[in-house]
Amino acid sequence: MDPVIVVGGGISGVACARALTEGGVDVRLLDRGRRLGGRMAVRTVDGHPVDTGASYFTVSDDRFAAVVGEWKARGLAREWTDTFEVYDDGERGEPKEGSMRWASPRGLRCLVEDLAEGVPTEQSDVQAVTRDEHTGTLAVDGRPADTVVLAMPDPQAHRLLDPSITSRSQLSGEYAPTLALLAGWERRSWHEGFDGAFVNGDASLTWVADDGARRGDGAPVLVAHATEELAQQHLADPEGAEPAMLEALTDLLGIRDRPTWSRVQRWLFAHPTETHEDAFHLGDDGVGFCGDSWSEKPRVEAAWLSGTLLGQAIVERRG
């Protein structure tokens, strides 16, 4: 029997491939990046890992909690904070309490890589998923597959699928972009106890995280996410948004010093603006979809659960 091919090395794709491997299914995980992680991406600057995509994760599902418990025991994950500050129109308001946010001392990508241990993985920039009109066999860039899983945002999956594949009609989700500004200083000059902040009413920023605080190493590094409007204006030129983002960030936290370094990273499909009712899709045509959009509340945990449940469904289908 041909293998199951999972395309996409974010947490949902890796979780799916892991569930398949644990179920005794021959699987191949393909990802175009040099390293796995997807939107749980990390960039190393001045020797420090900096989370450039997802800022944290929360835990509410017992199945995911068991995985996180193992990560914590091995020092891969740590509890960060349950409270963030809130800024409305530049004014600091009452802090907002919520669920415990988790982070990783080595960056969130290491959690995805840990899940991928034992999973056959290849670097491949997949171009097309097709189906033979005579035999019905699926193929990924010409490689036969019993089942194909696309673990990625709907617009990306839609582009890969041949129009004759009926599952393609299930891909309706839209995504919003953002830009991530990474900036480091010689010393921490913002107020003590700062972990992160939701920013409302600002033309440039929606969120700021103290990367040193969430990692636990105290590095003087901040990460700020742009508004959708600013990101849309600079999709072709992300660095062009840096002056406005940096000015908004330093004004917000009262930072007078210039950073010693700064970078901007574009996220074309940062988060879904609409979601699917089901936790995953597995069509009669042998094509499956999973990811954070297959959830009422898109988040890291939802992506893991979507991939895991899809993998288990494929194992059950194969008997």
N, C-alpha and C positions, 0 to 999 in steps of 0.2 A: 504494500500500500504506500502511496506517495505520502510525504510528510505534511504536517501542518506548517504553513509559513506565516509567521507573525511579522508584520511590517510596522516598525515604530518602537523605539527604545526608551520611551518614557515609562513612568511607573505603571500605567495600565497595560502596556504591551509586555513589559517584563513580568508583571504579575500573572498575566495570561499564559505566557510561555512557561513560567515556573509551575503553574497549576497543571499544565499539559505534561511537563517533564515528570512531575510527581505522580501523575496518573499513568505513566508508562507509555506516553504517546511520543512518537518521533516528531520533533519540532525543530524548526530553524527560525531564529530571531534575526531579522535584518534591520539595520539602522544606518542612516547615511552619515551620522556623526562619528568622529574619531572616538568619542566616549559616549556611553549611555547617559540618560538623564532627562532628555526632553526639556520640558519647562522647569524641571528641578535642576537648573543649570548652575554651574559654579565657575567663576573665573579667578585665577590666582594672580594677585597683584602684590608686589613687594613681599612675596613669601606668604601672604595671607589668602586663604580661600574666601571668596566673597559670593554670597548667593545673589544671582542676577535675575532669577525667575521667581518661582514661588518663594514667599517670605517665611513661611512656617507651615505647620500642619496641626490639625486638631484630631482628637480621638473620641469616638462615641460608639463605634461598633465593636462588639466583643472580639470578633475575629481579627480585626485590625489591631485591637489592643494587645492581643497575644503576640503579634509580630513586633509591635513597638516595644513591648516588654523585653523581648530578646535583644532588640537594638540598644535599649537602655542598659541592660545588663552587660553588654559588651562595649559600652562607651560610645556607641555610634549616634545615639540620640539623647537629648536632654530636655527637661522641662525648662521653658524660658520664662514666660509671664502670662498672667491672665488679665492684665490691664494695659490699655494703651491710652495715650493722651488724645484729645480731640481739639482741633483748631477750626474755628468758624470765622471766615473772612479775616484771617490773620490773628484772631484773638484766641488765646488759650482758654479752653473751657473746662468743664468737669471731665475727669478721666472716665473711660468706658470699660467696665468689667465684662468679662465673658468667659468662654472656655479656656482651659489651659492651652497655650500655644507651645508647640514643640519645635525644636531646632536641632541642628547637628554641629558639633565642634568642627567637623571636617567639611561641612557643606552638605546640603540635602542630596546632591548627586550620589554621594557615597552610599546612601540607603538604597537607591535604585541598583547600583552596581552590586551591592550585597545580595539583593534579591536575585540577581542574574547569575550568581555562582552555580555552576553545573549546567547552565543552559547554553546549548550551542549557538554562538552569536557570530554574525558576519557584518562587516561594514559594506553597505551596498546602497547606492542612491537609486532606489526603485523608480522605474519610469512608467510601468503599465501592468495592470492585472487584466488578463483576458480569459475568455472561455472558448474552447473549440466548439464550433457550431455542430459538428458531427458526433463527437464523442462526449461532449459536455465537460471535458477535463479543464480544470482551472490551471492557470500558469501565471507566475510572477516573473516578468521579463524572460519568458520562455521556459522557466523552470516549473515542471509539473507540481501541483499541490493538491492534496486531498481536500483541504480547507484553507482558506486565506483569511487572516484577521488583519484588519487595518485599525491600528491603535493610534489615532491621530485626529486632529480637528476635522470636522465634516468637509470644509472646502478643499482640504488637501486630499482626503480620501476620494472625494468626488472626481477630482482631476485624474486620479490613477485608474479608476474603474472604466472598463469598456462600457459604452451605453447599452449593450445587449444584456448586461448583468442586472437582473431584476432588483437585487438588494440596493442598487444605487439610488432608487427612489426614496429610500429611508433617510437619506442624508439631506437634512433641511436646515441644520443649525448654522447660525451666523456667529461670528466672533468679532470682538473688538480688539484693536491694537493698543499697545502702550510702549513707552520707552523707559528704560531703567538707567538712571544716572548713578554711577559709582564714583565716590569721591573720598580721598584720604587726606588727613592732615598730620602735621608733626605731633600735635597734642590734642587732647579732647578739651574743647572750650565751650561746649554746650552744657546745659544745666544737668546736675547730678540726678541720677535715677531715671534718665530718659531711656526708654526701650524702643518705642515707636509711636507713631501718631497718624490718625486718620485726618486728612486735610479736606475741608469742605469750603466751597466758594472761592477757590483759588484758580486762576487761569492756567497755571502750569502744573501743579502737583495734586495728587490725591492721597499719597501715602509716603511715609518716611520710616525707615527702620535703622536702628543703631546696630550695625553688623557686628561690632565688637561685643555688644551686650548680648545679642542672641547667640553668638558663638561661645561666649564666656571667656574670651582672651583679652577683652578690653581694648582691642585695636581701635584707633581713632578713624573709623570708617563709617560712612553713611551711605545708604542706598535709598533713592527716591524714585517713585513711579510717576509718570506724566499723566495728565488728563487725556482722555480719548481725543479731544479736539486738537490739542497740541501734537499728539502723536500722528494724527491724520495729516497735519500740515507738514510733517517732517519724515514721512515714510521713506522718501527717496534720499533724504539727507538727515539721518538721525543726529549727527554731530551738530547740525545747525540749531537744534533745540537746546544744546548745552548751556549757552549763556542765560537764557530765560529760566531754565530749571535750577541752575546754580544760584542765581540771584534770589529766586523764590525760596530755596532751601536755606541759604545763609540769613536772609531776612527773617524767616520763620523762627529759627533757633537762635538768633542773635549772634551769629558767628562773624567775627571781624576778619579773621585770617583767611588768606587764599589757600585752597587745597594744594598739596604738593603734587597730586595727580588726580585726574578725573577721566572717566570713560562714559560713553553712552551706548547701550545695547538696544536694538530694536526687537520687539516681539510683535510680529504681524498678527498672530492668533493668540493673544494673551489670555483671554477668557471668553467663554460662550455668553452670548446675550440672550439665548433661548436654549431650552434643554429638552431632552426626550423623556417620556414617561417611564420607559422601561430601563432596566439597569444595563442592558446590552442588546445587541441584535445578532441573531444567528439565523440566516435565511436557508430555505430549502436548496438554494443554489450553492451552498457551501461557503458563503461569504459572511464574515462576522465583523462587528464594530464594537469598540469599547472606548472608554475615556471619561473625563470628568463631565462632559455634556450629557452623559447617560445617567443623570441623577437630578433630583430636585434641587440639590444644593451643590454646585460644582466646587470641588476641593480635592486635595491630595487623597484623603481617605476614600472619597467617592470613586476616584480614578482607580485606586488599588482594588476596591471592591468590584467595580465593573469588570476589570480584567480578570480577576480571580473567578468570578461567577461565570464569565464566558468560557474560560479555560475548562472549568468543571463541566459545563454544559456540553462542550465538544467531546470530552472524555466519555460522558454518558452516552452521547449520540453514537460514538464509534463502538460502544459496547465493550 
